[in-house]
Amino acid sequence: MKRCLRFSRLFKYYLVLCLVFPLPLLSQVRAIKAKKIYTISHGVIENGVILIKDGKIEDLGAGIPIPWNAEVVDYSQKIIMPGLIEAHAARGYDLANESNPLTPFVTVLDNLDPSHDSIQMALRNGVTTMNIMPGNVTIFGGKGALIKTAGLVVGDMLLLPNSGMKISVAGTPMQTRMGVMAQLRRYFNETRDYLEKKEKAAPAEGKDKMVSTPGSFRSPESVKYEAVADLLKGRYRAFVYCPTASDVVHAQELGERNNYQSVFLLGPESYKAVDFISQKKLKIILDPELEYFERDPVSEEFKKISVAKAFFDKGIEFALQSDPEKIQARSLLYQAMKAVGSGVSPEVALKSITLIPAQVLDIETIVGSLDKGKIANLIVLDDEPLTLSGKIEYVLIEGKVVYDRTKDEELKDLTNPKISQHP
């Protein structure tokens, strides 16, 4: 009898705990219904469901069973695709570059503003992951950072503090290509000399540690060289701006000579290096200007070059980037539409703003497509993604709604006809 009473009391306590603290005892799953799911990696799912648990995709498909305890979100009249990825973005801070063109030791984290208009605009346009980098008018511009586009402070947004080193072979307007290449070669040579001297003086157990940390800045010499030393040690890769075709060749040779990996940011004229880029299998990001006009040397007439189509025809994968300062290039989805308009297939165009930039950044195992185990970064549209009528209604990061078009007060002001009317 005593055992029965004791069991009865324990059972009552258990029921009380279930009522008072239900969340820890139940698995929290969200089931999102959609009219279409563009997975990017394995086609389109009609009338599908995405199951999200702990911020990741647990399962997805058509007709998959929905758990009894799932929170069901009905987007059954909407289109869902992965969150967009900006593989290079020189924005989110007050100035794109320091006045000194040789500043490899700076980091965008010291200047990044989570409330910056350009980051808010990126989120509104469906970007969930951004690689924030210094601008192109530099030689060694400094280190970038990989962020998600939602968060009150930098720490909430940060995914990777050292996403790459910005280099430009174009340099500043006051420098020639010869001068820029000479300075780059000299800096790399001096860095190797510095490393050799440091390794002779340092104990063996410390040689494999990351060297460009705040605590390592003990001398002007260490400030000058340690960030580039980490590039040479393979801690991160270089993002190299190449406005012309010949710049691509020189930048690739410089990388091979110094044994570091590069991503190439191509100016429109760089399309002339398609054969070299294809041969070397380079990772590339196209300039926001996808149409390039050049003068024929004989007829002196201008002809239009569709840059994305030139690479597509050679079977070269590319990532697209946007530019908030230019209306015709402000949105990644619109950039993809322009690529399709020039002859690029819709499948490749969508990959160029999702999976390919994820591959460029080496994060394709966690984002870039809708697959089991990946982070649940999604955008919800009211129409097909490559149509002008399609509007982004919701953006989800790690399964949580971080943007709702109906609550976007700034967008309401921009589209309010009374405000836009002149008095």
N, C-alpha and C positions, 0 to 999 in steps of 0.2 A: 504493500500500500504506500509506504514512504517513497519507494522508487517511482511509482506512478505519479505521486504528487510532485516529486522533484522534476520529473520529465515534463509534467504539465506546466510547471512554472517556467522551465527553460524554453518551452515552446511558445509561451506567452511573451517572454522577453524577446525571442527571435522575431515574432510577429510585430512587436513594437518597433524593433530596430528596422525592420523592412519598411514600416510606414514612415518612420522619422528620417531614416537615411536610405532612401531608395536608390540614389544615383550610384554609389559605389558597388551596390549589390547587383545591378542590372547592366548588361553590356549596352553601351550607347551606340546605336547604329542609325545612320541616316540613309533613307532610300529615296533617290531622286529619279522621278519618272521623266522621260523626254520623248519628244516626237522623233528626233534624230540625234544620234551621238556620233560625232566625227572623232574617231579614235586617233587618226593620223597614222598610227602604226599598223592597224589591221582593218581598214575600211570603215564603212558607215553602218551603224546599228539602227534599224528602224524600230520605233516603239520600244525603246530599251529602258533599262534600269541601271543606275549606278549605286552600289552600296558603299558607304563611307564609314570607316571606323577609325578612331584616333587620328583623324586628319589624313588618312590614306585610303586609297581605293581597295576595298576588300574583294569586290567582284563587280562585274558588269556584263550586260548582255540582254538579249530579248527573251522574255519569259522566265527569267531567273526568279526563284522564290524570294519573297520579302519576309524577313524575320518578324515574328509576332511583336517583338518589342521595339521595332524600328520606327523612327520618326519619318513619316512619308511626306516628301515635298513634291507637289504636283506641278511639274513643268512639261506636262504631256503635250502641250501645244507649242513648245519651244525647241530651239536647236541648241545643243551643247557641244562645245569643243574645248580643247585644252587651253589654259591660260597662255597668253602670248609671251614671248621671251625676246627681250631687247639685248642682243649680244654685245652692243657697244653703245653707250649713251654718255655724251659729254654734257651733262646737265645735272640739276639738283643742288647746285651751289651758286655762289655769287659770281665767281670768275672761273673761266675754263682753264686758265694757265697762270703760273707764276710769271713775273717779268723776266726772270732768268731762264733761258732755255735748257739749262743743265741742272735739273732738280729731281734726280731719281729717288731721293730720300723722302719726298713729301708723299702724303697719302690723302685721297679724297675724303677719308673718314673724318679728318679734322675740319672739313668745310661742308659736309653733307647736311642738308636741311630737310628733315622728313616732311615738313609742311610746304615745301617748295611747289609752286604752281605746276612746274613741269612734271613732277612726280604724281601730283593729283590728276593731271591730264593723262598721264600714262595709264593710271589705274582706270580712269573713265573710259579709255580706249582699249581696255582688256589686257593690258600688260600686267603680269603677275610677278615676273622676275626680270631684273635689270642689272646689267654690268656697268656700273658707273665708273667712267674713266676720265682722266684729264683730256683736254682738247688736242687738236691736231697741230696747232702752231707752237711747236716745241722741238726739242731734240730728245732729251730724256725728260718726260713729263711727270713721272711719278707713278705711284701704285694705285690701282683701282680697287673697287670693292663690289662684291655681288650681294644684292639685296632683294627682298620681296617688297612690293610696293605698298604695304600697309603696316602701320606702326606709329606710335606716338613719339618714340625716341629711336635713335640710331640702333641701339642694342636690340630693340624689338624687331627691326627690319633686317638685321645683318645675317647673311648666310655664309659668306666667306670674306675675311678681312683683306686678304691679298690675292685678288683675282688675276693680276697680271701687271706688267710694266709697260707703260706707254712710251713708244718710240716713234719719231717721225723722221723719215729720210728727206722730207721736204724742208724741214727746219723753219726758220722765221723769214719774213719777207726781205730782210736785210742780208741774208746769207745765200751763198751759192751751193749747189749740190756737192761740189768738190769740198767746200769748207765743212759742210755737215758730215760727210762721210769721213773726213779726216778727224773730226772731233769724236765721232763714234768709235773709230778704230783706236784712237789714243786713249779714250776712256776705258775701253775693254782691256787694252794692254796694261794700263796702270792698275786696273782692278785685279788682274791676274798677278801682277807683281806684288800687290798688297796682300793677296791671299797666300802666296808663297811665303812671304815674310811672316805673316800671322801664323801659318801652320807650323813653321819652324819653332816659333816661340810658344805655341799653345800646347797643352797636354793632349794626348791622343784621344781621350774619351770625349772631348768637347768638339771634335771636328765635324760631327754629323748634325749638330744642332743648327736651328734657324738662327742666322746671325743678325738680320736687320730688325731687331726688337728694340723698344725704347731703352731698355737697360744696357744695350750694347753701345749706345752713343756716348762714348767716353772721350773721344778726341775728334778734332776736325777731320782727320784722315778716315776714321771709321764712319762718320756721317757721310762723307763723300762717296765711299766705295761699297759699303756693306749691302745696300739695296741691290746694286748691280751684281754683287757677289752671289746673292741668292738667286738671281736670274741665271747666272752661269752654273750654279749648282742644281738647277732644275726645280727650284722651289715653286716657281710659277713661270708662265710663258710671257712672251712679248706680244703686244698688240701694236703692229707696225703700220703706220699710215704711209701709203704709196700712191701719190696722185697720178703718176704716169706709168707706162708699161716698163720703161727702163728702171724705174725705182723698184719694181717688184723683183727684177733680176738681181739688182745690187743688194736689196734687203735680204733676199734668200741666201745669197753668197755670204753675207755678213753673219747670218745666223748659223750656217753650216760651219764657217770658220771658227766661230766661238761656241758652237755646240749648245745652242739653246733653241727651244721650240717657239714657233711664231704663228700668230693669226694675222692675216693681211687685210687691212682696211683699204679698199681700193677706190681711188678716184675714178670718175667716169671714163677717162681716157685709158685706164688700165685694161679695158676689154681687149686691147691689141695684144696682150700677153696671154691670151686664152690657151694657146698651145703649150707655152711654158708652164702655166698654172696646172694644166691637165697632166703634163708629164711628171711634175713634182708632187702632184696630189696635195696641193696647198689648201689649208682651211681659209676661206675668204668671207668677208662681209662687204656687201656692196654699198656704195655711196647712196645717200637718200635721193640724189638726182639720178633717176633711172633712164632718162633720155638725154643723149649727148649729141650736140650739133657740131659737126666739123666741116671745114672748108676743103673742097676738092682742090689739090694743088694745080691741076690742069685747067679745069673749067672755072675754078674759083666759086663754084656754087656750094651752098651748104646742104649737107645731107644729115638726116636724123638717124642716130644709132640707138637701138633699144638694147641697153646694156644687159639686162636680165636675160633677154632672148639670146644674146650672143653666147652667154655661158650655158644656158639651157641646151642650145643646139650642140654644144660640145660634151654634154653629159656631166657638167661640173656642178656640184651642189654649192649653194650659196645661202647665206643668211641675209635677210633684209634689215635695214634700220630706218627709223623715222627721224624727223627733225621738227620739233615743236615751233621753230621760228618760221617755217615755210608751210603755208596753207596746203599746198599740193603734196606735202610729204608728212603731214602731222600725225597720221595714224598708220600703224603697221598693217591693219586690214586693208586700208586704201592702197598702200604700197603693193600688197599682194594682188589687189584688183588690177592695178596698172600693169603688173607683170603678166597677168592673164590676158589683158588687152593687147599686149605686145606679142603674144603667142606662146607664153609659158603655160604648161598644163595646170589646171586647178589643184591637182594633188601636190605637185611640186611647189606651187605658190603657197599653199597652206603649210607645207613642211618647212618652208623658208622662214616662217615666223613662229615656229613651234619646235619641232624636233631637231632641225638642222642647227639653229642657234644653241640648243641644249648640247648637241654634240660638239660644237665649237668650244663651248665652255666646260666640256667634260662632266656634264650633270645629266646626261640622257638617261641614266639609270633611276633618277628620282623625279624628273619632270620632262615635259616636251611632248608627251602623248598620254592617252588615257589607257592605262594598263594596270593589272593587278599589282599591288605593292607600291605604286607610285604615289607621290603626294597629290592630294585632291585639289589641284588648282584648275578651276573651270571658269568658262564664261558662258553666259546664257543669252542667246539672241532670239529676237522675235521673227527672224527670217533667215534665209541662207547666208552664210558668212561672206560670200564673195558677191554680194549684191548691194547696191547703194541704199536699198530700202531696209536692209538688215540693221537693227539697232541693238547695242549691248544693253541688256536690262539689268543683269546682275553679274557680279564678279565674286567668285569664291576662292579663298586661299586657305589651304589646309582644311577644306570642307566647310568653312565658315563664310557667310556673306559679309564681304568687306566693302562692297559698293552696290547701291540700290538706286537705279535711275530715278525712281519716283521720289527719292529723298535728296536728290542732287539740286540744292538750291541755286548754285551758281549756274547750272545748266538751264534751270527754269528762267533765270534772269536773261540769259543769252537768247533764249527762244521766245521770250515774251514780246509780242508785237507792239505793246504799248511803250515798252522801254526803248525798242529799236526805232520807233517813230520820231521824227524830228518835230520840235515844237513849232 
